[in-house]
Amino acid sequence: MQESLETLREEILDRVAHCGSEPELDHLRVEYLGRKGRITLLLRGLREIPAEERPQAGEQLNRLRQLVEEQLEARLAELKAREKERILREERVDITLPGSRWERGQIHPLTLVMDEIIDVFLGMGFEIARGPDIEDDYHNFEALNMPKDHPARDMQDTFFVSQERVLRTHTSPVQIRVMESRKPPLQIIAPGAVYRHDDDATHSPMFHQVEGFMVDGHISFADLKGVLTHFIRRIFRAEIKVRFRPSFFPFTEPSAEIDIECMLCGGKGIPKDQQVCRVCRGSGWLEILGAGMIDPQVFRFVGYDPEKVSGFAFGMGVERIAMLKFGIEDIRLFFQNDIRFLRQFACL
Ligand code: PHE
């Protein structure tokens, strides 16, 4: 007994010392101290040994059991400490390293220009209206005097959502929506995204327009000229030359396109280096607006009496104005999210 206890003790101490994980340690505990553990069984077996040997054997066994318990505890503490140390080592943070910096955003150049445009019109008493990007055929075309077979409905430019629904190709349908639901006097601008199937350095499949219109009893072309000339002078500069050139839109009559003098060549068409100006291609003028007096036919569509009311409407491309203002040559720069491009507008 004496000797076998000694061997058992050695064996247990050795196994505990070499035990490498908590589950393994639990196993050992069960194996020796569990309900059917070896030490437990030995303690239970005391009953069968002669009475005079029992106290000594019992004491020895109890001491062994206590020792094993202590050793298991100690080993467990050791394993835990070691694990903690490993975690501390592996997850160590070098607090002397420089922190990562938060990039600070700024207003997108298109938003800057859009806000500036809106501000000028708010200053003249216009109010803002909005319409849906997905528009029905009626509002995008039909009510703007473009029947189904009208050549102005260039199939290639329109994104169709279904037979009857399109991504609006311009902001003019907002004219219809506002006039359908309200009566004159109206003085409205409608900023927003528009969509056309077109993609190159000066065209983007999604771009922005600001529509504007004014309807009342006696609105004339002179009002149109006054409002738009004021607008252009505010957005570009006070002395800029402006030209109203006859044009055509199905929903305005008469119609005009409005040009400003080319900012690169100063309207000369041929800059100093004697090559044809690449911005205006030698014409000296840049088109920035489409406009006209609202066609009587459009008034009939919205239930207005063209004998009693008149009005003007205009529409402009925001990207184009931003490109001219900032000297940007490729429209795609607006949508590439290149931080090097966007940062240049931080201070504006
Ligand atoms: N909707 C026209 C376009 O997108 C612009 C325009 C608006 C012209 C209002 C006249 C009147 O080209």
Boltz pocket constraint, residues with backbone or C-beta under 6 A from the ligand:
constraints:
  - pocket:
      binder: B
      contacts: [[A, 169], [A, 170], [A, 171], [A, 172], [A, 211], [A, 212], [A, 249], [A, 252], [A, 256], [A, 290], [A, 291], [A, 292], [A, 313], [A, 314], [A, 315], [A, 316]]
      max_distance: 6.0
